[in-house]
Amino acid sequence: MSKNLTSNHSDSLSKYTIAIQPIVDAQLHHIADELLYRANNSIESATVIDDVQATARACAVAVYEIGLDDLCGPRSLFINASEGWLINPDLTGLPSQRVVIEILENTPATKEVLYALKNLKQLGYKLALDDFVLDSQNQAFLPFCDIIKFDISNKIPEKLVKKLIEDGFTLLAERVETQEDFDYCKLLGFSLFQGYFYERPKSQVSSLARRSASQANQLQLLAILYRDNVKLSDISSLIARDPYLLHAIFKRANSAAKGTRQIQTKLIDCLQIIGLRELRTLVAIVMLAANSPASKLNLIKGLTRAFACEIMADHRNIDDQEGFITGLFSLMPTILDVSEEVVSREIKLGKTIEEAINKRSGSLGQLLDDVESAEKQLSPLDFPDNIMIQAAAKARALVDCHTG
């Protein structure tokens, strides 16, 4: 429903959130949810300014901040998609087994859109057609659609409803406000229902502050993701200076939806689990959401510690990637401007790294203690004098390179 895809550029970038509204079957089983964008958690609707950005922000919160498992469990999630969203090939990497793409009612039936719908079907997505009215444009969409939505605040065309059911479409009645509405639509043959009779949309607030690197960094990363021979080392170095992306990748890779059997603590392993197609989508969504830039000073500080941990881990025959992640995530609350509790709750890094950060246990905990001591110019005996200078230079180069 395009009226729910709202955006207001004057709002603080840290305030936007989402709401979800249940979709139920004829037995009132809650089987799906529709994802709705909210400029902030006190707003129910507003004037549409940029529906692509609104969908990007909603998807960023739902998939990469809260996570689909925490947001809607095993249920499907309906996501509003405008023409601009549908024809963008970078946005086809959302989990197709969980997401239903909802074609907005004002989407034109251009060749580009029809080609995009064919591609989405081949990728395994279910497609829904919003606010259906039979005309030449919507007629062109029907071969690709599984679900057709009718706004029952308008008169229901009963003969058309019967014909669509006979043709095998699943019909969803939206704006079902009363029990009488529900009973009537059920009698007509509707099998899915959405509206205030069951539940109003509920706001979902993410506690993560949205601090991202520059758009230039993200553009460079997206360009690398589309090379013929993609090197994970090139991707890793760019992601390392974007705390929002790093947070999203670890959360997504370690989600139950990805079927991981153990916590992944290495960035390269997380990238392999997510795969190139979803990585492209993740980066594109973050770019379109236009999040505010991370504090350059805090990011340099975090990366300096991370590189120092990486270098010293190699000296001590400890896994250098785990050293890097330990160092960086020890300062992630400062980088993202959130509490330690939020980072601990949102990201699972595995017992070894988590206890190294929180309890300073094990070799990684000792490594982190020693690097913190070196930051205060109290280096342990085996700590080369130039490590912190070397780490700081790498951090500044990483942040400064291609920043905008």
C-alpha positions, 0 to 999 in steps of 0.5 A: 500500500503506497500510502504506507511507504512514507518518507520525510527528509527533514526527519532525523536519520536516526529516527525512522523505524518500521511497523508490521501489520498481521496477515491472517488466513480464514481460520485467523492463523497469523501467517504473514506480515506486511512491512510498513515504513515509518519516518519515526515511531510516533508517525502512522502515515505521511506524504510519500517523497521517495518510496524507493528510499522508504522501502530501503530503510524498511528493509534495512531495519527488518532484515539487517537490524532487527532480523527476520527471525526476531521480527516475524519468526517463520512467517512471510514478510510482504514488502512494498516495491515500486517501479524503481525498486523492481527494476534495480538488479541490486535489490534482488538478493533479499531472502526469497523464501521469506519475502513476498514482493508486493507490486504497488498499484501505481506501477506501470507495466513497462517492458523493464518492469515485466522483465523484472517480474519474470526474473523475480519469479525465476529467483523464487519470490512470490509476487502480490498485486496491491489494490487490484483493479482490472485494467490493461496494466494490471492484466499484464501483471497477472501471469507473474502474480500469486496473490491479489489484494483487494481494498474492500473499502471500495466496492468488491467486484464479486464476479471478478473475484470469483473468476480470479479464484477459479483461475487459481489466484490467492486473494487477500482482502485488506482494510478488513475493519469489522467481523462482518467484513471478514465474514463477507470476504470469507464467503466470497472466497478470500483466503487471506485477510488484513485489517484493524478487525484483527490488529493495527500495525505495530511499530518495531523499534531498532536500538541500533544507531545508524552510522555508516561510512561514506557513500563513496566507500559504498559505491566502491564496494558495490563496484567490486562486488560486480567484478568478474573475479571478486576477491573477498580480501578487497571486500573485507577491507572496505566493509571494515571501515563501515560499522553499519555494514559490518554489524549487518553482515555478522547479524545476517550470517549468524541468523537462524535463517542462514542455517549456521550451526555455529557462530561465525567469528571471521568476516570472510566466513560471514561473507561466504555464507551470505553470498555475493547476490545478497551482499550486493543487495545489502550494500545497495539497501544501505546506500539507498537508506542514506544513513548518517556517516559514522564519526570519523574519529571514533572509526579511526580509533576502533580500526586502530585497535583492530589493526593492532590486535590483528598484528599482535595476534599474528605475532602470538600465533593467534588467529589474526581475523579473530584478533581484528574482530575482537579489537573492533567490536570492543569499541563498536558501542562507541563507533555506533553510539549505542550501549554495550548491552545493545551490541551484545544482544544484537551480535553473536560473535561466539563465546571465545570473542565475547568473553575476551571482550566482556571478561578479558578471558583467554588469549584474545582477552589478554591480547585486548588488554595488552593493546589497550595498555599500549594505547595508554603507552604502557606496552607489555614487553613483547609489544613492538614499539611501532605497533600502535603507530603502524596500526593508526596509519593503516586505520587512517589510510583505510578511512581516508581512502575514497571517503566523500 
